[in-house]
Amino acid sequence: MSLSTAATEAAAAAATTKAAKTRFYSMRAANRGLTVLLACALTVLLQVASRAASGLDTVNATAGIQTVNSTAGLKTVNYTAGVTFCSYQEHNVTYRRELGAVWFASQDPCLVYSCAAGVAKDPQAHIVVTQVDCNEFYCEVGSELRSTAGSCCGECVRTHCQHNNTLYAVGESWHNDADCTLLECGRLDTGQIIINTYQRNCPPLQEECPASRVELRNCCPFCRPLKASRVEQFAELDDSEGSEDTWTAEWYRQHPCRRDCQAGGEPLTCRYNFVVEWYQTFAKACYDCPRNLTDCSRPHCIMGDGLERGITVVNRMMPGPAIEVCEGDRIVVDVKNSLLGESTSIHWHGLHQKKTPYMDGVPHITQCPITPHATFRYSFPADLSGTHFWHSHTGMQRGDGVFGALIIRKPKSAEPHGRLYDLDLSEHVMIVQDWIHEPGASIFASHHHSRGDNKPHNLLVNGRGRYYNRIWAEAKEDHQVARGKTSTKPLEPLPKSEVDLVQTLPRSARLAKSNNTNTTRLFPVQLSRQKRGNLNEIPLELVPHQVYNVQRGLRYRFRIINAEYLNCPIVVSVDGHNLTAINSDGFDIEAMEVGSIVTYAGERFDFVLHANQAVGNYWVRLKGLMDCSEVFTSAFQVAILRYEGAPDEEPSGALSYAHKAEGIELNVMNRGPGYPDTKTVAEMRALPIYDQVPGIDHDTLQPEADFKFFVYYDFYAKNNPEFHDKDLYAMDMNMTQSNRLYTPQLNHITLKFPSLALLPSRRQLNDADFCNETSLAAQGIDCRTEFCKCHHVLQVPLNAVVELIIVDEGFQYYANHPFHLHGNAFRVLALERLGENVTIEMIKSLDRFNLLKRNFVNPPVKDTVTIPDGGYTIIRFEAYNPGYWLFHCHIEFHAEIGMALVFKVGDDDQMVPVPEHFPTCGDYNPDLRSDAEATTEGTSSKPPTAAPQDTDGGAKGLASGTATIALICSLLLLRFGH
């Protein structure tokens, strides 16, 4: 058979295959028995096409006689060349089949015959025999394959109901808010799965309920109760629904705003009550957790990693209450401050507050802090879908537990990547955090005023995890005791070498099954610990992991939220699975398949996980970098990915900080682009849909921006008067290195937060109250040698395109800093690391010679981005949102001591007015005319006049053009020489 003939036959077979495939899919839902036949026929035709294309003939043909397998009683017959049908005898009966016919053996349903056309040199029709391959047969989601008499591969039998991309078991019911019905998954006597529909019966509305308190819940009107005491936030609604308690996670799982978002659906007003208070891990609410694992699920039981410590939380949850709404809803949150003598505020991280800038939640910038015993109502539209989170923007409260998920969904049909996943479940939100075993204020004071460090001891997933380094240290100590060796050294986190030593101990010495639980534990643990307030010690090895449940064959959208507050980037990976990154900070990117994702404080990443591995348990791994690395604490954590049908046990994979995930590492730390095994965020690509979105549209991608600012930073050896008294304990006095505090600053300026709030009190301010690098230099103030602290403000006109070249000079420490912009998203045009360190003068020179390469083709959109040590990141945004917006390092210790500045966008009269009776604050001292003065160490100055920062580069320290060129060449060698 010639190649052209083979190609013709292949094309004909492929066309037949396509037609059969179409019939297969259209008829599968109607007749399961016929589905099997069509699937088998499809298999035959695919093989015929393949063989025709390859020029192979799988049958015997001699002298016009077709010989076939005599299985199942089929006998050979003679026929003449040129006929267009097949004849055969079976059980003494002669049958005739037309070309293309497919039929099964009468006694063997897995044996398939087909009547195939001849070829040019051998034109007679002939019979082809094929064995059915059941591996090619599959069932759709919600069905399973079951053996059936007389069927080769069995039949697909539906086992679940499917509605709005969600599977429901028989007997399970749910509300359909689209038409106000109650749906139930049922099964007929014949075994057919159906969805029963019931019209919802609404209880009668109280006649005395005022119209202002009437709301819809599950499509029924109800009367919203008046505010009551904290445990009785909501009164009983009716006998069917009972009492609702906003102090339990279950209340938020049942919140009416947590629903399937429908195209054209009516928006809801989503109300929440947050009470911020001091609390404790393993409080009395935990009873006998973790010995009794049921107690660990009790309301108000916050475990952490098993060590008791004071925390600050909302509604006695960590993470705090999850807000899950649909795009277009209105979010209303009443925040009551029950802290004893400490103010608070809540920032809605990821929302730009375009129409409600006074709801951004930054104290002394957009609002006054919420004082103790006071309540502040946040009310704003959910106008930007994506993975966001809320957190305290006051002091160390975020690190102590004041944070929670804020998920804004839109209909799956409107999701650009909706086809890549089957399910987007609330239980697949992954909030990661760093964890220290003391309150943040205590760590802050110890680090800034004494020799205390700021290195996280551990990591947590959704507020829980095990302190493996401590557990292993105790196991090693037990091992030494058993060998007759004792140690009086205190138990500390183990360095990597010690962790490896414990890992090599006999498994019987490391892990054993407890007789009372299904949890893997270390055995034995006999050492006493320092008492932590409880009579019985908490067995750290029994603290339960976070578990993520999946069903094999489905694809799930996971949402990572990094809520940490110290310098500890976290690498997330899942054993045996690739991650398809689809979204960052609420903005979609071109899908990227990676092995792991690095997240920095304030960042969010969405990824799709295809549950296509063998049914079992797999580790979800978190690995800390920078201050959590093996140089310091080797902090890591794990959760469990559990397939449906897998045993309730831990994965078998070895645990160690040294584990490194396979595949590409996305958002790599302190590395530039161009490497095969890593990708920076600047190498991601945004979807074209954002070219028309205000603030980040095509105007931001023009060759030149309207305003260019160089924002550079490092840790500087200056006598910060808040931490170094120049007369008593100055930096240069005889003290240990660990007692010297190096101050991080932006452009050598520490932000001074005003006593009033800038946005609501803007009528009391003028430009002379602000400062920046240019205005201070104009007054002869050299902030490189003096300590400068003032109201650091950069002013830009409304709708101006702003470019920031953010530089980490990197001389003092090998560090890393994520920066977050309030009120606006931005495009990431470039990210590069040049070397161990770099000066701002070098960067300005490179920019002057157009050597800072920018990408203008679909650069990613984010609101939080990292700056590599000894490198730079370039971002662009259109200042479309008038107001006062904070730009700051998202490492809390750095932001609180002034590593931040404020963008004033637009004029005061272009800003949205604050509501009537909006809270005010400020100093009270009739003898002082103003609280806003720029100060330097040992120098007082008049308030400087603000001016746009120098945009021409202003390079210093480059004596000649020759030196400049040499410097640039050196930097290029550093960049491209690897």
N, C-alpha and C positions, 0 to 999 in steps of 0.2 A: 504494500500500500504506500503510495507516494505521500510526501509531506503535505502537499496541497490537499490531497484527498483526506488525509488525517485531520487537517485543520477544518475542512468543511464538515466532516463528521463530528468533530469536537464542538463546533459552533452549533450544529443542529442539536446535539445532545445537551449543550448548555441551555439552549432556548427551551428545550423540553423540560430540563431541570428547573428552570426559573418558573415555568408555568405550573409544574407540579408543586414547587415550593409555595407559590401563591395560593394554590388550592389547599395545600396543607394548613397554612395559617388561617385561612378564612373558614375552614370547616372544623378546626380543632375544638373550638368552644362548643359546637353544636353536637358533635357525636364523638365520644371518647374512643369507641371501638374503631370507628373509621379513622381516627387520628393515628392509631397504630399502623393501619394499613398504609396510609399515606406516608408516614415516616419511613416505613420499610421501602416503599416505592421510591421515595426520594433518595434513599441510600443506593438502590440499584442504579438509578439514573446517573447519580454522581459518579459511580464506578464505571458505567458505560462511557460517560464523557471522558473520564480520565484515561481509560484504555484506548479509546479512539484517538485521543490526542497523542498518545505515546506510540501509536502504530502497533500495539500488541493485539493479538487475536487469541482469546482464551478458550476457544472451542475447537473441536476436531471436525474438519470437513474434508471428506475424500469422495471424489467422483459424484458430487451432488448428494451424498448421503450425510445427513447431520446426526452426529452421535452425541447423546446427552447422558447424564447420570441417571441410572435406573432407580434411584432412591424413591421411595413412596409410590412404587408401582408405575412410574413413567417409563414407557418403552420407546425405542427409536422407530422412526418411520422414514420412508423414502419420499422425496419430492424432487421435482425438476428445477433446473436452474432458471432463474428469472421470475419465479413466483413471488408474490408480495404478501404472503401470509405464512404462518407456521401451522403445521399439523402434527399432532402427537396422539398416542394412545395411552390411556390410563385405565387399568382394570377392564381391558377389552372394549373400551369405548373410545372412539376417535373424536378428537376435538380440533377445532380450527380457531386460531387466534390471529387477529390482524396485527400489522406492524405497530409497535409501541405498546402493545398490551402487556400488562403486568399481572401475574397471578401467583397464588401460594400453593404449595403442595398440600394435598388433602390431609395428609397424616403428620406433616412436619411444618408448623406455622413459621418456622424460622428459615425455611428454604423457599426462595423466591425465583420465579421464572419470568423471563421477558422475551418478547419476540423482537429481535433486532434486525435492521436492514443489512443487506450485504454491501460489499464494496465493489469497486470497478472491475477488478479481475475475478471476483467471486461474488456474483450479484444475488445469489439466492438468499432468502431470509433464513434466519437460524435462531435457535433458542439459546439463551444465555442463562446459566444457573448461578445464583449468588446466595451466600449465607448472610443473613441479617446480622449487622453489628449493633447490639443494643447499647453500646457506649455512645452511639450517635443520637440516642433518644433522650429527651429531657422533658421535664414538666415545668410549667410556669410557676411563678411565685404563688404560694398559698395552696399548692397541690403537691401530692406525693405519688410516686410510682408504686403500684401494688400489683402483685402477680394475679393473673386471671386465667382460668382454664380456657384452653384453645387459643390463647394469645401468646405470641412469641416474647415480646418485651413487657407485657402487662399493660395496664391502663393508668392514665393520670386520674387520680381521684381528688377532687377538691376537698381540702380539710379546713380552710379558713375563709372568711369573708374579707374582701378588700374594698376599702372606701377611702378616697382621697390619699392614695399611696400609703395607707396604713392597714396592717393585717389585724383581724380580730378573730379570736377563737369562738367556737360554737358556745352559745350562752352568754357571750360578752355583749354589753350594750354601750352605746355612746350617743352623745348629742350631736345633731347636725344643725349648726347655727344658721346655715344657709336658708333653710326653710322651716326652722323651729320644730323639728321632729325628733323623736327618740328612735334610734335604730338598734336592732338586735340581730346578731348573727344566729341563724337557726338551721336545722336540718330536717328535711322531710322524711317520711317513713321509707321512701325509696333510697335515702342516703344523699339526695341532692342538697347542696348547701344553698341557702337563700338568705336574703336580708329582709327581716320583718320591719315594717314602718308603723310607728304609733304616733298619733298626734299628741303633742305635749299638753298636759293639763296644768294650767297656771292657778295657783291659789289666789283667792280674792285679795285685792289690795285694801289696805286699811283706809277707811274713808277720811280719817283725820290727817293723813300723810300730806304735807305740803308739796306742791309741784316741784320745788327746788330740790327735794330729796328723793324724787321718783327716778329710778334707774332701771335699766334692763339687765337681767342676769339669766343666761340660758333662754333668752327670748321671752322671759316672763317679767312683767313689771314688779318691782319690789321697792320697799321704802327703806332707804339707807338710814341706819340708826344714827342718833347723835353720838358725839364722842363720849366715851366712858372711860373707866379706869383701864390701865394697860392690859390686864388679863381679860377684860370684858370689852374689847375694842368693838366687837360687833355682836349685837344682841341676836337672840334666836329669830330666825326668819319665819319658819313654819315647822310643823311637825315632821315633814318629809326631809327637810335639809338639816334640821338640827342647828346646833351652835357652831359658829365658825370662830376660829382662833388664829389671829394673825401671828401668833408666837409659835406656830408649828410649820414645818416644811410642807406637810400635807396640805395646809390651807393654800399655799402658793401653787402646788401641783394641781389643785382643783380651781384655781382662779379663773373666772369666766373669760379673762383676756388671753389666757393661754389656750389657743384654739388653732384650728386649721384656717389659714388666711385665704379668703376667697376673693377672686376678682370681682370688683364692684360691690364688695360687702360693706355694710354700714360700719363706720368707725365707732369704737367704744371709748368711754372715759374709764380709765383704769386707775383705781384708787388703792393706795397702800399706806400703812402706818409703820414708821420706823422709830424704834426707841433705842437710842445709843446709851450704853451703860458699861461700866466695868464688870468683868465677869471672870471666870476661872475655867481652865481646862480640867476635866475629870471632876466637875462639881458634884454635889450630892445627887443631881439629876441622873448621873450615870449608874447609880446603884452598884452592881457587881460587874460592870464592864471592865475588862474584856474577858474575865473568866466565864461570864455568861454573855455570849455574843448578842443575845436578844436585847439585853440592857443597853448595848451600844447604839441601838436604833431608837432609844427613847427620846422624846422631845427635850431639847435643851442640853443634851449630852454632847459636849465638844471634846474630842479626843486629842487632837493634835497628833504628836508621835508618842504619847504616853507619859511624858514628863509634865508634872503640874506646873503651871505658871499663870500669872495674871494676864488677862487679855481685855480688849475693848471690842465690843461686838454690837450688832443690831439684832434685836429680838432674840437674843441668846442663840444665835446661829453663826457658824463660820464654815464656809462662806455665808454671807448674809442672805436675806430673802432674794430669790431670783425674780426679776421682772422680765416677763416674756409677753410681748404684745405684737400686734400687726402694724405695719407701716400705715400711718394716717390716724392711729389712735392718739388720744391725749393721756399723758401720764401725770398723775397727781399723787405726790408723796408728802405726807405730813411727818416731818422729822422732829422728834422730841428729844431734847438733850437732857438725859438723866445722869450725866457725869457729875460728880461732886466737885465742882470748882474748876472745870475745864471746858472750854468752848469747842465747837465742832462745826463742820459744814460738809456737804456732799457734792462732789463733782461728777457729772454724767459724761464719762470719758468716751469720746467718739462722736458726741452730738455737738453741733456747732452753735446751737441756740440762736439761729438767725433772727427770729422774731422775739426771742426772750433772752437777751444777753445777760440780764440780771439774774438768771437762773443757772449760770455756769458753775456756781458753787465755790469760787475761789475767794477766801476771806481777804478783805481789805483791797480787793481788786474789783470784783463784781457785786459783792455784798458784804455786809458786816457779819462777823462770825455769830453763830447761834449760841447765845449764852446759856449757862446752866438753868434748868427749869423752864426754858423757853421752847416754843414750837415754831418752826418755819415751814411754810407750805411751798414746795416746789411744784410748778405746773408748767408743762411744756409739751409741744407736739412731738410724736415719734416720727420724725420726718426723714430719717436716714436709716434704711435697713442695714442689717449687718450684726456682727458680733462686737458688742461693746461691754463696758462694765461701769458700775458706780463705785466710788470709793471716797473715803474721807480725804479732804484736802487740808487737814489741820494736823500739824505736828507729826507724831509717829503713829497715828491711829490706823493708817492703812496697814502698816506692818504688824499691828497688834490685832487685826481682824476685821476692821470696818471696810468691807468690800463685798461685792456680789455681782452676779451676771446681769447684764442688760441686753437681751436678745430681741431684736426687731426683725420680724420676718415679713416676707411678702409672698403672694401666691407662688407655688412652685413653678407654675407655667411662666411666670415672669422672671424667674431666676435664670441668668445666662448659662449657668452650669447645672441647671436642674436635671438635665438628661444624664448627668454623670453619677447620680446617686439615687437610691430608692427611698431612703428614710432620713429624716432630719429630726432626731429625737432630743428632747430636753435632757435626758439622762446621759447624753454624749457630750455635754459641755465639760471641759477640762480646765479648771482654774488651778494654776500652779503658783506656788509662792515659796520664798525662802523663809527659814524659821530659826529663831534664836530663843533660848530658854529663859529669857528675862524680858520684861517690858521694854519697848523701844526707847522710852525716855531714860531709863536706867542705862541702857547701852550707849545712847547718845551722850549722856553726861560723862560716863566713864571714858569714852573715846575722845571727846573733845576737851576734857579737863584733866585727864589723867592718862594712864598707860593702857586703858582698855582697848580691845580691838573691835572691829566691826565686821567680823567674818561669820557668815551664817553657819550654824551647826548642821542644819538638815534642810530638806525640801519636803513640801507637802503637796498632795493632790486632793483638791476639794476638801481641804482641812484635815486630812488624815494621812498617816504613813507610819512606817517603822523607823526607829533610830538605829539603823543597822550597825553603824560604827560603834555605838555604845554597847549594843548586844554582843557584837563580836569581841569587843574588849573584855567583857565579862566572861564570855566563853573561853577566851584565851587564859584569863586569870584562873578559871576553874580547871582548865587543862594543866596549868602549872601547879596548882594546889594538888591535883591528883598525882602529879609526879614528884611531890615533896618540895616544890619550890614555891615560895611566897614572895609577895611584893607589897610594899607599903605605899607605892606611888598611887596618886589619885587616878581615877579612871578618866581618860580623855579620849577624844576622837582619834582613831588610829590613822597613821600615815599609810600610804599605799603599800609599803613593804610589809607592815604589820597585818593589813587586811589580807594580803596574799598568803601570809603565814597561816592565818585562821582558815582561809579557804582550803589550804592543803591538809588540814587536820582530817583524821578519819571521819567519814560521814556520820558514823554513830556518835561521835563526840560533838558534832555540830547540829545535826537535825534529828529529831525524833517526833513521832506522833503522840500527841497528848491523848490520854484515855478518855478525857471528858469533852473534847472538842474536835472538830474537823480541821482545825487550824494547825499548820506546821509550826513547831516551836523549837527553840534551841534548848538543849538538855545537857547537863542540869544548870540552873542558875541559882546560886546559893549566897552570893555576896550581898551584904547589906548596903543600902544606899542611904544617902542623906535623907532624912524624913522630909516629906513634901506636903505635910498637912493631912495625909490620910493614914488611918490606922494600919491598913494592910497595903503592902507595896503593890504597885501596878506592874504586872508581868509584861514588860515591853515587847517580848517576843510573841505575845498573843494579840496585840493591837491589830484589828482587821484592816486589810487593804481596801482601797477603792476598786470596785469591780465594774467593768463595762461589758454588758451582755450583747451578743450579736447572734444572728442566725446565718448558717453557712449559705453562701450563694448570693446574699444581699450586699448592697453597697450603702455605706453609712457616712453621713456628713458629721465630722467631729469639729468642735470649736475650741481652740486653745485661747485662754485668757491668762496673760502674765500679770499677776497682781503683786509681785514682789516689790520690796522697797529698798534693797541694798544692791551692791554691785555683784550680781550673781546671775549672769546669763544662763539659761537652762536649755539643754538639748533634749528634744522629745523624739523618741523612736518607738516602734512596736516590733518585737521579735517576729521574724518570718513574714513581714508584710511591708510592702511599699506604701508610701503616702502620696496622694495626688493633691498638691497644694492648689487651691482655687481662689483664695481670698485672703487679703491682709488688711487689717484695720477697717474692715467694712467695705473694701473696694475689690472687685473681682480682677483677677490676673489671668493670663493665659495659663491653662492647666500645666503643671510641672510635676512629673513623677520623681520623687526624691526618697532617700533613705531615712533622713532625719531633718528636723527643723530647729534652728536656734531661735529662741525668743528672748527679748530683752524687756525690762520693766516697762509696762504700759502697752506693749504690743499685743496684737491678736492675729492668729492665723487659723484659717479654716482648711481642712483637708478631707479628702474622701478616702475611706478605708474599704477595700473590697475584701469581704470575708470569704476568701476562696481557698483557704488552707484546710488541712485536716481538722476535724472536730477535736478540740482540746483547749488547753489554757496556755496563754502566751503573756510574757511580761510586757507591759508598757513601761518604758524606762525614761527616767528623768536624770540628767547628769548636769551638775553645776560647774560652771566655768569661772574664771577670774578669781574672786575672793572665795569661791567654793571649790577651787581646784585642788589637786593633790599637793600643791605647795602649802595650802592652808588646812582645809577641813575635809577634803574629799567627799563633799556632800552629794548624795544621790538618793533617789527614791524610786519605787516601783508601784504600779497598779497592775491589775489583771484584766486581760481581754479574754472573756470566757464565751466559747461557742455554746449554743443551745445543744444540750445532750452531753456536754462534757462533765466530768465529775467535779464535785465541789472541793477542789484542792488547788494547791499552788503549782505554777509551772515548774518544770524540772530544770530550766536553764540556770546556769551558775550566776550568782550575783557578785558584782565587784564594781568599784568605781572605774576600773580599767577598761570596762566594756566599751567598744566603739561600734556603732551601727554601720552596716554596709550601705553602699550607695552614696548618692550626692547629698552633701550637707548644705541645706538652704539657709541663707542669712548668716553665713559664716562670720566668726568673730575675728576682728583685726587682720583681715586679709582682703586684698583687692580682687578685681575680676580677672578672668582668663585662665583659671585652673580647672582641670577636668573633673575633679572630685568635689568641688565646692561651687556655690553660687552666692553672690551678694544680692541684697535686695535691689540694687540698681540694675541687675541683670534680669530681673523679672520684667514682664511686659503687661501693661494695663490693657483692658479691652477698649476698643475705639469708642464705646458708648460715652466715655467721660469727656470726650472732646467738646461736648455741648453742655457740660455741667458747670454752673457758675462757681468761680473760685479755683477751678482746675481745668478750665476749658482750653481751647486751642490758642487763646491769647497768651497763655503761660508758656507756649512752645515757640514763641517768636525768638529770633536770634539774640535780641537784646531785651533786657528787662528795664522797667522804668526806674527802679531803685535797686542798687546792689549794696549789700551790707556784708562786711567781713566780721564774723563773730568767732573769736578765738578764745582758747582757755587752756589752763594748766593748773597745777597745784603750786602756789607761790609761797616762798618763805618770807612772809610778812607778819608783822606783829598785829594780828587781828585783835583789837582791844577787847573783844568779847571773850577771848580765850587766852590771850597773852598780855598781861600787864607789863608795859615796857619798863616800869621801875622795879617790879618785884620778880617777875618770871618771864623775861623777854625771850624771844627765839634764840638770841645769841648768847644767853647766859649759860652757865655750866649746868646743863641738865641732860638727861638721857635722850637718845634719839627718839624713843617711843613717846616721850613727853612733848616733842615738838609737833605742833599742828600746822600743816601746810594748808593754806586756804584756796579752794577752787573759786575762780572768778571768771566772768565773761568780759573780755576786753579790759581786764584788770579792774573791774568794777563789781562790787557786791551790791545786790539789789536791797534797798531799804524799803520794807513794806510800810506804807503810811498808816497812821492811826485811824483815818477815815477810810471809806471805800471809794475808789476812784470813779467808778461808773455812776453810782447814785449821787455822789457828791461833786461831780465834775464842774458844776457851776461855781464852786468855791475855789477852783484851781485855775492856774494859768500856766503857760508854757515855761515860765521862769521857775516853776516848782520841779521841773524835770531836768535830767542830766543825761548825757551820753559821752562817749569818748571824745567827740569833736568839741562839744561845749566845754568840757573840763580842760582840754588842752588850750582852748582859746583864753582861759583864765590863768594859764601858766601852771596848772596843776599836773604834775607828772605822776600818774597812777601806777607807773611801773616801779617806782621807788617808794611811793607813799601808799598807805592803805586808804582806798576810796570806797565810800558807801553812800549811796544816794538813790533817788527814785529813778532808776535806769529805764528810760522810755525812748523808743524809736517811733517817730511819727511818720505816717504815710498817708497820702490822700486816698479817698475812697475809690475803689476799682483800679488802683495802680497795681502793676505787676511787680512783685517783689522777689528778688533773688537773695538767698542767704548762702554764703560760702562759710561753712562751719568747720573750724580747724581745731584739732587736738594736737597741741605742740608736743606733748608726750615726753617732756624732759624729766619730770620728777618721778612718775610712777608708770609702770606698764598697766594701763587701766583701760576702761571702756565706759562710754557714757551714752545712754539713749536720751534723745530730746523729744519733747512733746509740745506741739503747738495747739493752743486753745482757739476755738472760733473759726478754724479753717483747716482743710486738708491741704496737702501740697504734693507736687510732683518731685520724685527723686531723680535728678538728672545725672548725678555722678556720685561715685563713692570709690575712694582710692586710699591705699596706705603707701607712703613713700619711703618710710624707714623707721628706725627706732624713735626718731624725733624730727621735728621740722619747725621752722619759725614762720610767723605770719608774714614776714618780709619775703621769705622764699615763695610762699603761696601767691602773694600779690605780684611778684615778678613773673611767675609762671602764668598767671592769668593775663598779665599785660602782654605777654608774647603768645597768647591764645593756646597755651599748652595744658590748660585744664579742660579736657575734652568732655563735652556734654552730649547726652543722648536726647534727641528731640522726637524720636519715633516711639510713641506709646510708652513713655516712661511710667513706672508704677506710681500709684496714688496711695499715700499713707498719711497718718497724723503723728506717728512716732517712728523715729529712725535712729540708728546707732551711728556714731562717728568713730572710725578706726583710730587707734592710738598711733601718733605720728603720721596722720593723714587728714583727709577732709571728706565732707559730704556736701553736695550742692543741692539745694531744694528751691522750688519756685512755687509761688501761689499768687492768685489775684485777690487783693484785699477787698473782697466784696461784702464783708460783714462789719458794719461800723460798730465800734466799741473799744474797750480796753481788754486786750487778750494776752494772757501769760504765755511766755515761751521759756521752758525750763528743763533742766536735767531731771529725769524721772527717778533718779536715785534720791530717796527722801532726805538722807543726811546732807546731800549737796544742795538740794533745792532750799531746805530750811535755813541754811546759812548764806543764801544769797546767790547761788549759781543759776540766775534767772534774769530775765528782763521782760518788759511789757511793750507790746505793740499798741500804739494808739492809732486806730484806723478811722479816718474821717474826722470831721469837725464835731464839736459837741452837739450842735443843732441837727446833725445828721444821724445821731444815735437815737435808738428807741427810748422813749421816756419810761422811767420806772413806774410801777403801779403806785397808786395813791396810798399814803401811810407806810411806804416801804421803810424798813428799819434803818436807822442811822447810827453812827458811832463817831468816835473821835476823842481827842484830848479835851480835858477841862483844866485850863490854867489861864486865868485872865491876864497874867503877866507876860505870856508868850504870844507873839503875833502869828507864828506859823510852826507847824511841825516838820515842814519840808525844807531841809537844808542839806546841801552836799557837804560832807565832812571828810577830812583826811586826817590821818594820825598826826596829832600835834598841831594841826592847822585847821582853822575855821575859815570858811569862805562865804561870799555872798551866793545866793542861789543863782546858778548859771543859766544862761539863756540856751534853750535847746535848739539844735540845728541838725539838718540831715547829716548823717555820717559821711565822711570823706569817701567818695566812690572812685577816685582815680588811682587807688592803690596806695599812694603815700609811702613808698618803700623807703626804709631807713637801713643804714648799715651796709649798703652796697656802694663801694667807692667808685666803681667805674663800670662801663658797659662790658669790658672784658671779664671782670669778676662775675658779672651777672650771667653771661653766657656760660662760663665755667661751672657756676653753681647749677644752672639748669641742666647742663650735660650730666653732672654728677647725679642729680635727682632722677634723670631719665635712666641712667645706668642702674640706679637702685630699683627703679620700677620694672625695667624690662630685662634685667640681668638674671632673674631667677629661672 
